[in-house]
Amino acid sequence: MADWKDSYEDNREFHGQFLDSLVEGCGSRSKTDAPPVAPLRFCPLCHAAFIEDALLSAHIQAVHGPQHIYLKVNGRIIRDLAWAERGISELRLVLLGFQNAMVEIRGPHFRQSLSVSGDQNLKWLIPDRFEGELSLRVSPAGANDRQFTLYSWSLPEFRRDALDDLIRELSSKDLSEDGVPDIIRWRERIGNLGILERRYLNGFFEYVLAFYLESQQQSHKSKQHFEDAFGLLLPFRTNLAHSAQCVLGLRMNSFGVLSRAPRKSLVAASDHFFNQPFSADWAAVAQSETVGPFMTYADDFTIRLVHVVSNFYASDSSICKEGLSALEFHPAAREKNNEDKLALLKARFHRKAGRALEAYASYELLRYHPQFGLESEIYIHGKSRA
């Protein structure tokens, strides 16, 4: 079974690339045999993922209401952090539902403030071929400020190996002991942190804290920390971050991020299952009972789910059936996100086996699902019973 070390950033051509690049697909440095990375656009307000800006823009207006602020850099809508690997050619601020806003732009040697309205390209405010860190604060009247951080051309120091080693050590320790995880202890172990290093460490701390709170039956508190961890870690392109992103994506039903799993891993089967139509095939990979599917800690339900989804594509359907039955009786099966995943898995399993009535019953549960509703409606109305 392929592990997370097989993913693209371990190629020497990607040495130093630890953050999402705005270069389309981030593929300009890769070898021909390196797996491509999907140029996903994540909603700045939730964790929905899209492959086109037009779809993301439509989602923002339809789901998040009439008032919103977003920043488009080099043709890409960003969340709060981005790296313009080849410099900044567009810095377009869009105000939806706001008459105007005060904008402050800061760089290492300059600061600009002005009032902005509507849709404006602010590229003219920064020096030509600007390199370094750029921060923008947008302050609309009567609403909260939005803060954006951009890196143009170069990135600051990022001690990936040292951070990853420390995160693995402290995560294992905190999740195996009874004490509450302590962020101060985490920071003291690594010393002075740059802005990206601090964000990376904070993201994994939120990840560990969320699982700790969940283990203490504090699900309401853990939910917010899971969401915070996802938002903090999304821009990072390390193996450890990709593993955490996939765990969180499966838990939160934000399936687009699963494309970052290694192509031949068990998690890649879940990417294929949740992001491709029913009829799409996937070559099953050998499963290991001793090696987990993730580099990072994951809950028992998510680990079992990944194995069952991989078995969905195996030739022996009895293994998938047995695993699916066990998942239905799992204590976490009644959580809404898990109910949706199980409904889709049951619907497709029965459909694949030719059991139309059972498939119909499971698809009924997904008729109004934002991602799987169309597939359900088509099946329910008899347009596709294959």
C-alpha positions as CSV (number, residue, x, y, z in Angstrom):
1,M,0.0,0.0,0.0
2,A,1.3,3.4,-0.9
3,D,1.9,5.7,2.0
4,W,1.9,9.5,2.4
5,K,5.6,9.7,1.6
6,D,4.6,8.9,-2.0
7,S,2.8,12.2,-2.5
8,Y,4.3,14.9,-4.7
9,E,5.9,17.3,-2.3
10,D,8.6,14.8,-1.4
11,N,10.0,15.1,-5.0
12,R,13.2,17.2,-4.9
13,E,11.6,19.5,-7.5
14,F,9.2,20.6,-4.8
15,H,11.8,21.2,-2.1
16,G,10.7,24.2,-0.1
17,Q,7.1,24.1,-1.4
18,F,5.0,23.8,1.8
19,L,2.2,26.2,1.0
20,D,-0.5,26.4,-1.7
21,S,0.7,28.2,-4.7
22,L,-1.6,30.3,-6.9
23,V,0.1,28.9,-10.0
24,E,-2.6,26.8,-11.6
25,G,-2.3,23.2,-10.5
26,C,1.1,23.8,-8.9
27,G,2.5,21.6,-11.6
28,S,5.2,23.6,-13.2
29,R,8.0,22.0,-11.2
30,S,6.8,18.4,-11.2
31,K,8.1,15.4,-13.0
32,T,5.9,13.8,-15.6
33,D,5.2,10.9,-13.3
34,A,4.3,13.1,-10.3
35,P,0.7,13.0,-9.3
36,P,-1.1,16.3,-10.2
37,V,-2.6,18.4,-7.5
38,A,-6.2,19.5,-8.0
39,P,-6.3,23.4,-8.1
40,L,-9.2,23.5,-5.6
41,R,-10.9,26.8,-4.7
42,F,-12.2,26.8,-1.1
43,C,-15.0,29.0,0.0
44,P,-13.7,31.8,2.2
45,L,-16.7,31.3,4.6
46,C,-17.1,27.5,4.7
47,H,-15.0,24.5,3.6
48,A,-16.8,23.8,0.3
49,A,-14.4,23.1,-2.5
50,F,-14.7,23.9,-6.2
51,I,-12.6,23.5,-9.3
52,E,-13.7,26.7,-11.0
53,D,-14.0,30.3,-9.7
54,A,-17.4,30.7,-11.4
55,L,-18.8,27.8,-9.3
56,L,-17.3,29.3,-6.1
57,S,-18.7,32.7,-6.8
58,A,-22.2,31.3,-7.4
59,H,-21.9,29.3,-4.2
60,I,-20.9,32.4,-2.2
61,Q,-23.9,34.4,-3.4
62,A,-26.4,31.5,-3.1
63,V,-25.3,30.1,0.3
64,H,-23.8,33.0,2.2
65,G,-26.3,35.8,1.6
66,P,-26.0,39.2,0.0
67,Q,-23.2,40.7,2.1
68,H,-19.6,39.4,1.7
69,I,-16.1,40.5,1.1
70,Y,-13.6,38.5,-1.0
71,L,-10.2,39.0,-2.5
72,K,-9.2,37.6,-5.9
73,V,-5.4,37.3,-6.4
74,N,-4.2,36.3,-9.9
75,G,-7.6,35.1,-10.9
76,R,-8.1,33.0,-7.7
77,I,-10.5,33.7,-4.8
78,I,-8.5,33.2,-1.6
79,R,-9.6,32.5,1.9
80,D,-7.2,34.4,4.2
81,L,-3.7,33.3,3.2
82,A,-2.0,32.8,-0.2
83,W,1.3,32.5,-2.0
84,A,1.7,34.2,-5.3
85,E,4.7,32.1,-6.5
86,R,5.2,34.2,-9.6
87,G,4.3,37.6,-8.2
88,I,1.1,39.5,-7.9
89,S,-0.6,40.4,-11.2
90,E,-4.1,41.0,-9.8
91,L,-5.3,42.1,-6.4
92,R,-9.0,42.5,-6.8
93,L,-11.2,43.3,-3.8
94,V,-14.9,42.6,-4.3
95,L,-17.5,44.1,-1.9
96,L,-21.0,42.4,-2.1
97,G,-23.7,44.3,-0.3
98,F,-21.4,46.9,1.2
99,Q,-21.4,50.5,-0.1
100,N,-17.7,50.9,0.8
101,A,-14.9,49.9,3.1
102,M,-11.7,51.2,4.4
103,V,-8.7,49.2,3.2
104,E,-5.2,49.2,4.7
105,I,-2.3,47.6,2.8
106,R,1.0,47.0,4.4
107,G,4.3,45.8,3.1
108,P,7.9,45.7,4.6
109,H,8.5,49.3,3.6
110,F,5.2,50.9,2.7
111,R,1.6,51.4,4.0
112,Q,-1.4,52.6,2.0
113,S,-4.9,53.4,3.2
114,L,-8.0,54.3,1.1
115,S,-11.7,53.9,0.8
116,V,-12.9,51.3,-1.7
117,S,-16.3,50.5,-3.2
118,G,-17.7,47.8,-5.4
119,D,-15.1,45.9,-7.4
120,Q,-11.6,47.3,-7.6
121,N,-8.1,46.0,-8.6
122,L,-5.7,47.3,-6.0
123,K,-2.6,46.1,-7.7
124,W,-1.6,49.7,-8.4
125,L,-1.1,50.3,-4.7
126,I,1.9,47.9,-4.4
127,P,5.4,48.4,-5.9
128,D,6.3,46.7,-9.2
129,R,7.6,43.2,-8.7
130,F,6.9,43.4,-5.0
131,E,8.5,40.5,-3.1
132,G,7.7,39.5,0.5
133,E,4.7,39.6,2.8
134,L,1.7,41.8,2.1
135,S,-1.2,42.2,4.6
136,L,-4.6,43.7,3.8
137,R,-7.2,44.7,6.4
138,V,-10.7,45.5,5.0
139,S,-13.0,47.4,7.4
140,P,-16.6,47.7,6.1
141,A,-19.0,50.0,7.9
142,G,-21.1,48.0,10.4
143,A,-19.4,44.7,9.9
144,N,-16.3,42.8,11.1
145,D,-12.9,43.4,9.6
146,R,-11.4,40.9,7.2
147,Q,-7.7,40.2,7.3
148,F,-5.7,38.8,4.3
149,T,-2.0,37.8,4.2
150,L,-0.2,37.3,0.9
151,Y,3.3,36.2,0.0
152,S,4.7,37.3,-3.3
153,W,7.5,35.3,-5.0
154,S,9.3,34.1,-1.8
155,L,8.2,32.5,1.4
156,P,9.6,33.0,4.9
157,E,11.5,30.3,6.7
158,F,9.5,27.2,7.5
159,R,11.1,24.4,9.6
160,R,8.9,21.7,8.3
161,D,10.9,18.6,9.5
162,A,11.4,20.0,13.0
163,L,7.8,21.1,13.2
164,D,6.5,17.7,11.9
165,D,8.6,15.7,14.4
166,L,7.5,17.9,17.3
167,I,3.8,17.7,16.2
168,R,3.9,13.9,16.0
169,E,5.6,13.6,19.4
170,L,3.2,16.0,21.2
171,S,0.1,14.8,19.4
172,S,0.8,11.2,20.5
173,K,1.6,12.2,24.0
174,D,-1.5,14.5,24.4
175,L,-3.9,11.9,22.9
176,S,-2.6,9.1,25.1
177,E,-2.8,10.9,28.4
178,D,-5.6,12.4,30.4
179,G,-4.4,16.0,30.7
180,V,-5.8,18.8,28.6
181,P,-3.4,19.7,25.6
182,D,-1.4,22.8,26.4
183,I,-0.5,25.2,23.5
184,I,2.1,27.0,25.6
185,R,4.0,23.8,26.1
186,W,3.8,23.2,22.3
187,R,5.2,26.6,21.5
188,E,8.0,26.4,24.1
189,R,9.3,23.2,22.6
190,I,10.0,24.8,19.2
191,G,11.2,28.3,20.3
192,N,10.6,31.4,18.2
193,L,8.1,30.9,15.5
194,G,7.5,32.7,12.2
195,I,4.0,33.6,11.2
196,L,3.5,30.5,9.0
197,E,5.2,28.2,11.5
198,R,2.8,29.5,14.2
199,R,-0.2,29.0,12.0
200,Y,0.9,25.4,11.2
201,L,1.5,24.6,14.8
202,N,-1.7,26.2,15.9
203,G,-3.6,24.2,13.3
204,F,-2.3,20.9,14.6
205,F,-2.9,21.9,18.2
206,E,-6.6,22.7,17.3
207,Y,-6.7,19.3,15.7
208,V,-5.4,17.5,18.8
209,L,-7.6,19.6,21.1
210,A,-10.7,18.8,19.1
211,F,-10.1,15.0,19.3
212,Y,-9.4,15.4,23.1
213,L,-12.6,17.2,23.7
214,E,-14.5,14.7,21.6
215,S,-13.0,11.9,23.8
216,Q,-14.4,13.8,26.8
217,Q,-17.9,13.8,25.3
218,Q,-17.7,17.6,24.6
219,S,-18.9,17.3,21.0
220,H,-20.2,20.9,20.8
221,K,-16.8,22.4,21.8
222,S,-14.9,19.9,19.6
223,K,-16.9,20.8,16.5
224,Q,-15.6,24.4,16.5
225,H,-12.0,23.3,17.1
226,F,-12.2,20.8,14.2
227,E,-13.4,23.6,12.0
228,D,-10.6,25.9,13.2
229,A,-8.0,23.2,12.5
230,F,-9.3,22.7,9.0
231,G,-9.2,26.4,8.2
232,L,-5.7,26.9,9.6
233,L,-4.2,23.8,7.8
234,L,-5.9,24.1,4.4
235,P,-3.2,26.2,2.7
236,F,-0.3,23.9,3.7
237,R,1.2,21.3,1.3
238,T,3.0,18.9,3.7
239,N,2.3,15.2,4.0
240,L,1.3,15.7,7.6
241,A,-1.1,18.6,6.7
242,H,-2.6,16.6,3.8
243,S,-3.3,13.7,6.2
244,A,-5.0,15.9,8.7
245,Q,-7.0,17.7,5.9
246,C,-8.2,14.3,4.6
247,V,-9.3,13.2,8.1
248,L,-11.2,16.5,8.6
249,G,-12.6,16.4,5.1
250,L,-14.1,13.0,5.7
251,R,-15.5,14.0,9.1
252,M,-17.0,17.3,7.9
253,N,-18.1,15.9,4.5
254,S,-15.9,18.4,2.7
255,F,-14.8,15.8,0.2
256,G,-12.9,17.9,-2.3
257,V,-9.8,18.0,-0.2
258,L,-9.5,14.2,-0.5
259,S,-7.8,14.7,-3.8
260,R,-4.7,15.5,-1.8
261,A,-4.3,11.9,-0.7
262,P,-1.6,9.8,-2.4
263,R,-3.0,8.2,-5.6
264,K,-2.6,4.6,-4.5
265,S,-3.6,5.0,-0.9
266,L,-6.7,3.7,0.8
267,V,-7.8,7.3,1.2
268,A,-7.7,7.8,-2.6
269,A,-10.6,5.3,-2.8
270,S,-12.7,7.7,-0.7
271,D,-11.7,10.6,-2.9
272,H,-12.9,8.6,-5.9
273,F,-16.1,7.3,-4.2
274,F,-17.3,10.7,-2.8
275,N,-16.2,12.9,-5.7
276,Q,-17.0,10.7,-8.8
277,P,-20.3,9.4,-10.1
278,F,-21.5,5.9,-9.1
279,S,-20.4,4.1,-12.3
280,A,-16.7,5.2,-12.0
281,D,-14.3,2.4,-11.4
282,W,-11.3,2.4,-9.1
283,A,-8.5,-0.2,-8.9
284,A,-8.6,-1.5,-5.4
285,V,-5.3,-1.6,-3.5
286,A,-4.0,-4.1,-0.9
287,Q,-5.0,-3.2,2.6
288,S,-2.7,-3.4,5.7
289,E,-4.1,-4.3,9.1
290,T,-1.0,-3.0,10.8
291,V,-0.5,0.3,9.0
292,G,-3.2,3.0,9.4
293,P,-4.5,4.9,6.4
294,F,-3.4,8.3,7.8
295,M,-0.2,9.8,9.1
296,T,-2.1,11.7,11.7
297,Y,-4.5,10.6,14.4
298,A,-7.9,9.7,13.2
299,D,-11.1,8.5,15.0
300,D,-12.2,4.9,14.8
301,F,-15.2,5.5,12.6
302,T,-13.2,7.4,10.0
303,I,-10.6,4.7,9.8
304,R,-13.2,2.0,9.4
305,L,-15.0,4.0,6.8
306,V,-11.9,4.4,4.7
307,H,-11.4,0.6,4.7
308,V,-15.0,-0.1,3.9
309,V,-15.1,2.3,1.0
310,S,-11.9,0.7,-0.4
311,N,-13.6,-2.7,-0.1
312,F,-16.5,-1.3,-2.1
313,Y,-14.3,-1.6,-5.2
314,A,-13.0,-5.1,-4.3
315,S,-14.1,-8.2,-6.2
316,D,-15.4,-9.9,-3.0
317,S,-18.5,-7.9,-2.0
318,S,-19.0,-9.9,1.2
319,I,-16.1,-8.0,2.8
320,C,-17.7,-4.6,2.1
321,K,-21.1,-5.9,3.3
322,E,-19.6,-7.1,6.6
323,G,-17.8,-3.8,7.1
324,L,-20.8,-1.8,6.2
325,S,-22.9,-3.7,8.7
326,A,-20.4,-3.0,11.4
327,L,-20.3,0.7,10.6
328,E,-24.1,0.9,11.0
329,F,-23.8,-0.2,14.6
330,H,-20.8,2.1,15.4
331,P,-21.5,4.6,18.2
332,A,-20.7,7.5,15.8
333,A,-23.0,6.3,13.0
334,R,-25.9,8.5,14.3
335,E,-24.0,11.7,13.7
336,K,-25.5,13.6,10.8
337,N,-22.4,13.7,8.6
338,N,-21.8,10.0,9.1
339,E,-25.5,9.2,8.4
340,D,-25.1,10.8,5.0
341,K,-21.9,8.9,4.2
342,L,-23.5,5.7,5.3
343,A,-26.6,6.3,3.2
344,L,-24.6,6.9,0.1
345,L,-22.4,3.8,0.7
346,K,-25.5,1.7,1.3
347,A,-27.3,3.1,-1.7
348,R,-24.4,2.4,-4.1
349,F,-23.6,-1.0,-2.5
350,H,-27.2,-2.2,-3.0
351,R,-27.3,-0.6,-6.5
352,K,-24.1,-2.3,-7.5
353,A,-25.6,-5.7,-6.3
354,G,-28.9,-5.1,-8.2
355,R,-31.1,-4.7,-5.1
356,A,-33.3,-1.9,-6.4
357,L,-35.6,-1.6,-3.4
358,E,-32.8,-1.4,-0.9
359,A,-31.0,1.2,-3.0
360,Y,-34.1,3.2,-3.4
361,A,-34.7,3.4,0.4
362,S,-31.1,4.7,1.0
363,Y,-31.3,7.2,-1.9
364,E,-34.5,8.5,-0.4
365,L,-32.4,9.8,2.6
366,L,-30.2,11.8,0.3
367,R,-32.8,13.5,-2.0
368,Y,-32.0,16.9,-0.7
369,H,-28.3,16.5,-0.1
370,P,-26.3,19.3,-1.8
371,Q,-23.8,16.9,-3.4
372,F,-25.7,13.6,-3.8
373,G,-29.2,14.8,-4.2
374,L,-29.1,14.8,-8.0
375,E,-27.8,11.2,-8.2
376,S,-30.6,10.2,-5.7
377,E,-33.3,12.0,-7.7
378,I,-32.2,10.4,-11.0
379,Y,-32.3,6.9,-9.4
380,I,-35.5,7.4,-7.5
381,H,-37.3,8.6,-10.7
382,G,-36.2,5.6,-12.6
383,K,-33.9,7.3,-15.1
384,S,-30.9,5.1,-14.0
385,R,-31.5,1.8,-12.2
386,A,-28.2,0.3,-13.4
